[in-house]
Amino acid sequence: MPKFTYWICSGILAAGAAAVAADEKGDPAKGKEVFEQCSVCHNADSDEKKMGPGLKGLFSKAKMVNGKAPTEANVRAKINEGGNGMPAYADMLTDKEKADLIAYLKTL
């Protein structure tokens, strides 16, 4: 029973840490700096496709290219997981950098 309790508590702590990171407010100015590495494949000033989709107005769209609503959680998941040629940034960006990037994307 103690092992089971350990795993349950670990899962709860991990979920809580992820929720705190997701709630963290980002700095759009710092996010613009983070976006520089994204700009190789994504336009910030247009919704036209470069290598990846243009991101202007991302948060005002009905859905992203993957069909999901452009919520902070879904955008963060896409940043973390990548896919369709986009690398996964889960381990390449800190939670703060991701929050900053999302804050910047909201300004487009």
N, C-alpha and C positions, 0 to 999 in steps of 0.2 A: 504493500500500500504506500509506503513512503516514496518509492520511485514514481508512482502514478501522481502523487501530490506534487512532487518536484517538477514533473513535466507540465502539469496544469499551471502551476505558479509561474514557470518559465514562459509559457505561452501567453499568460495574462500580462506579464511584465513586458514582453516583446511587443504585444499589441498596443500596450499603453505608450511605449516609447515611439512606436510608429505614429500613433495619433498625435503625440506632442510634436513630432517633427512635421507632420502634415499641417498642424495648426500654426506653425511658425510663420510669422509675417516676413516677407522678403523685401529687399531693397531693389527697386527697379533699376537704379543707376548701376548697382553692382551686377544686376542680372544682365544688363546690356553688355558688360564686359565678358560675362560668361557666354553670352550668345555669340561672341566673335567666332568661337570654334564651331558653332552651329551654322554660321552664315556661309560656310563653304557649300552647304547643301540646301539651306532654306533661306528664302527671301523674307525680310522683315517688313519691307515697305510695299509688298505686293502679295496677293494671294495666288500669283502664278507659280507653277511648279518650276523648281530649279532641278536639283537631283531628287529632293524631297519636296513635299508641299510647301507653298508659300504660307506664312503664318500671320499675315496681316489680318486682323479681325478674328483671330482664332476663337476667342472666348465669346464672340457674338454669333458664331455659326451654330446651326442646328446640330451638326455632328462633325466629327473628325473623319479623316480618310478611313479609319478602321471601323467606322459606323457608330462609335460611342459618342456620347455627349461630351463636349469639351469642359468637363469639371476639373477642378484642381487635382482631385484624386486620379482621374483618368489621364490627364496630361502627365502627372508625376509617374504613373505606371508606364506610360509610353516612353518617357525619358529613361526610366530604370530598365525596362525590358528591351527597348529598341524593336527591331523587326523590319522586314521588307527592305533590307539594305542599311538600315540605321543601326549603329552599334548600341549596345546596352551601356548606359551610363551609371548604373547602380553603384559600381565601385569606383568610377572615374570622377564623380562629383560628390561633394559633401552634401548633407541634408540642407545646410545653409545656402550653398550654391544653387541647389535645386529650387529652394524657396525664392531666392533672388531671381532666378531665371523665370520662374512662373510669374512673379510680380512684374517682370519686364514684359513677358508675353501678353499680360493683361492690358498693357498700355498700347499695344499695336492696333 
